[in-house]
Amino acid sequence: MRIFTLLIASLFLFLTNPSNTHAQNTEQCVSEIEFQEAAKQDPNLLKVREDLEKETAEWIANKSSQRGGGQVYKIPVVFHVIHTCGGENISKAQILNQLETLNEDFSRTNSDASQTPLQFANVAADTEIEFVLAQLDPQGNCTDGINRIYSNLSHSPDPRNSVKSTIYWPRSKYLNIWVVGSIINTSGSGGIILGYAQFPGGSGTTDGIVIRADYTGSIGT
């Protein structure tokens, strides 16, 4: 599941609330910065990423001619809404709107599919991947796939990944998405960070996507 995390994060950040993106000084993703900081603590991550990129390229080369098998892979998603009872405590409707947008783009049924840039036209396709809210939690109990956690870590925690300590579900079974009020920018640029994801090969307890509440979906906050 971790293979898809960065691609999913990119779509989250580029496909939601575009009007807000143009209105403010934004830095849409700091995934590379997060990776470099992690690599300082564990240099082996550089080798892990290099090996994974080679394996991925080989897989694409071997599987490109086998596309279109018809089987749709469903990925359970859990949204951890970290809030302090403010606007960052987004509604279920806003979360469902985000999933709908994401699934439209992964299935290439989005309204602007005909505007695909020419350089990508020959590879654009239905990925046969669907994202659904988790129905069972790690203990096997019924869930709607949304956790709401009251924590001050919703607002610009430093370090950024400390927000993930509030709650986490195993990455082998779920795509973790933490929705927060704001994300600290340590680059000195003053821009607003919309979200970030962890590169494959990183810690299992921090794997997933962090995204600002006001850039989740196209309705609500």
C-alpha positions as CSV (number, residue, x, y, z in Angstrom):
1,M,0.0,0.0,0.0
2,R,2.9,2.4,0.7
3,I,3.8,2.3,-3.0
4,F,0.8,4.6,-3.8
5,T,1.2,7.0,-0.9
6,L,3.1,9.8,-2.7
7,L,1.0,9.6,-5.8
8,I,-2.2,9.9,-3.7
9,A,-0.8,12.8,-1.8
10,S,0.0,14.7,-5.0
11,L,-3.5,14.2,-6.3
12,F,-4.9,15.4,-2.9
13,L,-2.9,18.6,-3.1
14,F,-3.4,19.4,-6.8
15,L,-7.1,18.5,-7.1
16,T,-8.7,20.2,-4.1
17,N,-9.6,23.8,-3.4
18,P,-7.6,25.3,-6.3
19,S,-9.0,28.8,-5.6
20,N,-7.3,28.7,-2.2
21,T,-4.0,27.7,-3.8
22,H,-4.0,30.7,-6.1
23,A,-5.1,33.1,-3.3
24,Q,-2.2,32.4,-0.9
25,N,1.5,31.8,-0.9
26,T,1.6,28.0,-0.8
27,E,4.1,25.2,-0.7
28,Q,2.0,22.3,-1.8
29,C,4.2,19.4,-0.6
30,V,7.2,19.0,1.6
31,S,7.6,15.2,1.2
32,E,11.2,15.5,0.0
33,I,12.1,17.8,2.9
34,E,10.6,15.2,5.3
35,F,12.6,12.4,3.6
36,Q,15.9,14.3,3.8
37,E,15.4,15.0,7.5
38,A,14.6,11.3,8.1
39,A,17.7,10.2,6.0
40,K,19.9,12.3,8.3
41,Q,18.8,10.0,11.2
42,D,18.8,6.8,9.1
43,P,21.1,7.0,6.0
44,N,20.0,3.6,5.0
45,L,16.8,5.2,3.7
46,L,18.7,6.5,0.7
47,K,19.6,3.0,-0.4
48,V,16.1,1.7,0.3
49,R,14.6,4.4,-1.9
50,E,17.1,3.8,-4.7
51,D,16.4,0.0,-4.7
52,L,12.6,0.7,-4.6
53,E,12.8,3.0,-7.6
54,K,14.7,0.4,-9.6
55,E,12.1,-2.3,-8.6
56,T,9.2,0.0,-9.5
57,A,10.7,0.8,-12.9
58,E,11.2,-2.9,-13.6
59,W,7.7,-3.7,-12.6
60,I,6.3,-0.9,-14.8
61,A,8.3,-2.2,-17.7
62,N,7.1,-5.8,-17.2
63,K,3.5,-5.0,-16.5
64,S,2.8,-2.1,-18.9
65,S,1.5,-4.5,-21.6
66,Q,-0.7,-6.3,-19.1
67,R,-2.9,-3.4,-18.2
68,G,-6.7,-3.6,-18.1
69,G,-7.2,-6.9,-16.2
70,G,-10.6,-5.7,-15.0
71,Q,-9.9,-6.4,-11.3
72,V,-10.4,-3.3,-9.1
73,Y,-8.2,-3.1,-6.0
74,K,-10.0,-1.5,-3.1
75,I,-7.8,0.3,-0.6
76,P,-9.3,0.9,2.9
77,V,-8.7,4.5,4.0
78,V,-8.9,5.9,7.5
79,F,-9.1,9.6,8.1
80,H,-7.7,10.8,11.5
81,V,-9.2,14.2,12.0
82,I,-7.0,15.9,14.5
83,H,-8.8,19.0,15.9
84,T,-9.4,21.5,18.7
85,C,-13.1,21.8,18.0
86,G,-12.5,24.4,15.2
87,G,-13.0,24.4,11.5
88,E,-10.4,21.7,11.1
89,N,-13.0,19.2,12.5
90,I,-14.4,18.7,9.0
91,S,-17.6,16.9,8.2
92,K,-18.0,13.4,6.9
93,A,-19.5,14.9,3.7
94,Q,-16.3,16.8,3.1
95,I,-14.3,13.6,3.6
96,L,-16.6,11.7,1.2
97,N,-16.2,14.5,-1.3
98,Q,-12.4,14.1,-1.2
99,L,-12.7,10.4,-1.8
100,E,-15.0,10.9,-4.7
101,T,-12.6,13.3,-6.3
102,L,-9.7,11.0,-5.8
103,N,-11.5,8.0,-7.2
104,E,-12.6,10.0,-10.3
105,D,-9.0,10.8,-11.0
106,F,-7.7,7.3,-10.4
107,S,-10.4,5.8,-12.7
108,R,-10.0,8.6,-15.2
109,T,-13.6,9.5,-15.1
110,N,-12.8,13.1,-14.0
111,S,-14.5,15.9,-15.9
112,D,-11.2,17.2,-17.3
113,A,-9.8,13.9,-18.5
114,S,-10.0,15.1,-22.1
115,Q,-7.5,17.8,-21.1
116,T,-4.7,15.4,-20.3
117,P,-1.4,16.9,-21.5
118,L,-0.1,15.3,-24.6
119,Q,3.1,14.0,-23.0
120,F,0.9,11.9,-20.7
121,A,-1.9,10.9,-23.1
122,N,-0.4,7.6,-24.0
123,V,-0.1,6.4,-20.4
124,A,-3.2,8.0,-18.9
125,A,-5.6,5.2,-17.9
126,D,-8.0,3.7,-15.3
127,T,-5.7,2.5,-12.6
128,E,-8.2,0.0,-11.4
129,I,-7.8,1.2,-7.8
130,E,-10.6,2.4,-5.6
131,F,-10.3,4.1,-2.2
132,V,-13.0,3.3,0.3
133,L,-13.5,4.2,3.9
134,A,-12.5,1.4,6.2
135,Q,-15.3,-0.6,7.6
136,L,-13.4,-2.5,10.3
137,D,-10.8,-1.1,12.7
138,P,-7.6,-3.0,13.6
139,Q,-9.4,-4.9,16.4
140,G,-12.2,-6.0,14.0
141,N,-14.8,-3.6,15.3
142,C,-17.2,-1.8,12.9
143,T,-16.1,1.7,12.0
144,D,-17.0,4.4,9.5
145,G,-13.3,5.0,8.7
146,I,-13.1,8.4,10.5
147,N,-11.4,9.0,13.8
148,R,-11.8,12.4,15.6
149,I,-9.0,13.1,18.0
150,Y,-8.9,16.3,20.1
151,S,-5.3,17.5,20.2
152,N,-3.3,20.7,20.1
153,L,-1.0,18.9,17.6
154,S,-3.5,19.8,15.0
155,H,-1.9,23.2,14.7
156,S,1.7,23.4,13.4
157,P,3.3,20.8,15.5
158,D,7.1,20.8,15.6
159,P,8.4,18.3,14.4
160,R,5.7,17.9,11.8
161,N,5.4,14.1,12.2
162,S,4.5,14.4,15.9
163,V,0.9,14.7,14.9
164,K,1.0,11.0,13.8
165,S,1.7,10.0,17.4
166,T,-2.0,10.8,18.3
167,I,-3.3,7.7,16.4
168,Y,-2.1,5.3,13.8
169,W,-3.5,2.2,12.0
170,P,-1.2,-0.5,10.4
171,R,-0.1,0.5,7.0
172,S,-0.3,-3.1,5.8
173,K,-4.1,-2.8,6.0
174,Y,-4.9,0.9,5.8
175,L,-4.0,4.1,4.1
176,N,-3.6,6.6,7.0
177,I,-4.6,10.2,6.3
178,W,-4.2,12.8,9.1
179,V,-6.3,15.9,8.7
180,V,-4.9,18.9,10.6
181,G,-5.5,22.6,11.1
182,S,-2.1,23.8,9.9
183,I,1.4,22.4,9.1
184,I,4.6,24.1,10.3
185,N,6.9,25.5,7.6
186,T,10.6,25.3,8.7
187,S,12.0,26.3,5.3
188,G,11.9,30.0,6.0
189,S,9.9,30.8,2.9
190,G,6.8,31.8,4.7
191,G,4.6,29.8,2.4
192,I,1.6,27.7,3.5
193,I,2.2,23.9,3.5
194,L,-0.8,22.1,2.2
195,G,0.3,18.6,3.0
196,Y,3.0,15.9,2.7
197,A,3.5,12.1,2.6
198,Q,6.3,9.8,3.5
199,F,8.5,8.1,0.9
200,P,8.3,4.3,0.7
201,G,10.9,2.7,3.0
202,G,10.3,4.9,6.0
203,S,9.0,4.0,9.4
204,G,5.8,2.0,9.5
205,T,4.4,4.2,12.3
206,T,4.6,7.4,10.3
207,D,3.5,6.1,6.9
208,G,0.6,8.0,5.4
209,I,-0.5,11.5,4.3
210,V,-0.9,14.7,6.4
211,I,-3.1,17.3,4.8
212,R,-4.7,20.6,5.9
213,A,-8.4,20.5,6.6
214,D,-9.1,23.5,4.3
215,Y,-7.5,21.6,1.4
216,T,-9.4,18.4,1.9
217,G,-12.2,18.1,-0.7
218,S,-13.8,20.9,-2.5
219,I,-16.7,21.6,-0.1
220,G,-16.8,22.8,3.5
221,T,-13.9,24.5,5.1
